[in-house]
């Protein structure tokens, strides 16, 4: 069972999220919070596997409490703000996923919670487009040789930074999708990351 903390200053949003997630397979909402300070208190009290975190809230916003909250629970940002700077800051601060209201379905939310709980990254299409555009807009340094990345692992990461899926990367490099996944997992270990989001940030020099 994946335990979830829902953090949003809008009680209607919290109720809607709780209703859906409590009905979803393998997920249970264990607490709610209306601001960042409440979120920290509830995370310490309930130790949720995943926290759905809004950004704009009274007393302490999501970005302010994110570093400390990310040490207690996996963070899936759930907000209406698609600002490129905010997305980058949230991912740098420790968020494993970023969903923009109005751009995902209930099933997408369920899959995102499952992915984040499993240590993987998850970006809604709107967030992924913004993050990829931001990365493309600025030159990025190659990791130093000590990372030990092979040429093929670098090729895979380059295409990942362009926003391609595993299937698209496999097609571009004339590989099987399983081989692409194997290259990514080896690259994760060498970059000392655990998911696609962290790998993108490390590879493009954002962390």
N, C-alpha and C positions, 0 to 999 in steps of 0.2 A: 504494500500500500504506500503510495507517494503522498506524504503529508504536505499541505500547502498553507502558507500565510498570505492573505490577500491585503494589500496595502493601497488604499485609495481614499481621498478625502470625500468622495461622492458616495453616500450610503446606497444609492440606487445601483451604482456600478458594483459595489461590493456585494450586494444581495444577488445581482444577476450572475456574477462570477461564482459565488458560493453555490447557487442553485444548479448551475450547469456542472461545475466540477464535482460536486457531491454526487451527481447522477452519473458521472463518467466512470468507466471501469478503472479500478485500481488507483483512484485518487480520492483524497479526503481533505477538506478544508478544516484546519484545526484552530485557526484564529483569524481575526481581522484587526486592522489598525487604520486610523484616519490620518496619521501623519508620521513623519520619520522617527520621532522620539518614541511614539507608541510601537512602531515597527521594531525598533531595537529591543524594547522591553518584551514584546511578544515573541520575538525570535529567541531571546535568551530563555524565556519560560517554556516554550513549546518545541524548540529545536526542529523547525520544519525542514523537510528535504528541499523544498523550493519556495521562494517568495516572489509573488507577483508584485512588482514595485512601480507605482506611479511616480511621476517626476514633480509636478507642481502641487505642493501641499503646504499647509500652514505649519508654523513652528520650525520644522526642518524638512527641506525638500529631499527628493530621492537621491540626487547627486551628492548632497551633503553627507548623508548617512551611508551611502553605498560602500565605501571602503571597509567600514567596521561591520556592516551588515553582511558583506560578502565573506567575511571570515566565519560567519555563523551558519550560512545557508546559501544555496545556489540561487542566483538572482536572474529572474526573467522580467525585464522592463516591459511594462504595459502602459502606454501613454498615447496621447493624441499628438505629440510633438515629433515631427520628422526632421527636426533641425540637424544638419550634418555635424555641427560642432558637438551638440548634445549626444548624438549617437556615438561619436568617437570617444567622448569623455566617459560615457557610461561603460563602453566596452573596455576602455583602458582601466577604469575603476574597478573592474571585476565582474561586470554583468556577463552572463553566458548567452543571453538572448535579448532580442529587442523586437517587440511587436507594436505596430502603430494601429490604434483604433480605426475601424472601418476598412481595414485592408486584409483581414483574416476571418476565417470561419470558426465556429465552435470546434470543429474537428481539428483545424490548424492549432488552436489553443491547446487541445488535448495532446497532440503530438509534440508541441513545443515543450509542454510541462514534462512529458516523458523523456524527451531528448535532454533537456537541461538537468533533470534528475540523474540521468545516466552519464553526466559529465560532458555532454556534447553541446555544440553551439546551435542557435536557431535564430534566424533573422526573417522577419516578414518581408515580402517582396519590396515594399516601400523602403524599409530600412536597408535591405541588401543593396538596392539600387543607389541609395544615397551613399552608403559606405564605400561601395565600389567606385563611384564617381569621385569621391573625395580622395581615395587612394590613387586613382589614375591621374588626378590633377596635379599631384606633387611627385617629384622624383623620389625614389626610395633606394637606400643602400642595400647591397647584397650582404647577407650574413657573412661573417668572417669564416675563413677555412676551418677553424676549430670546430664548427658545427658538424663538419664531416658529411655534408649533403652531397649526394651524387648528382651528376648532370641531369639525369632523368627526374630525380626528386625536385630539383630546381625548376625544371620544365613544368612539372605538375603544379608546383606552388605558384608559378607565374600565371598559369591559366586559372588557378583558383582565385588569384587576385583580380582577374578579369571578370569574375562572377560566373564562371562556367560550373556546371554540375559535374559530378563524377562521370556520368554517361557522356557528356559533351567532351570532357577532357580525354576520355578513352577514345572517342571518335577522332579527335584532333591528332592524338599521338599514335593512333593505330594500335591501341592496347585493349585488353579486356577491362571491364569495369572492376573486376576483382583485383587485377594488377594495379590499377590506379589506387584502389583502397589500400593495398599493401604498401605502395610508395608513400601514401599520406601517413599511414601509421608509423612507418620508419622515420619519416620527416618529423612527426610530432615528437618522437622520442629524442631526436637529435636537437630539436629546438626547445625541448623541455616544456612542451605544452600538451594539452589534453584534448583539444577540439579544434574545429575549423576556424572559429572566430579568433581564438588565441593565436593559431598559426598564421592567419592573415595579418594580425597586428604585429607579431614578431617578424615575419618575413618582410613586411613593408616598412619596418623600422619604427613602428608606433609604440613599441614597448622595449 
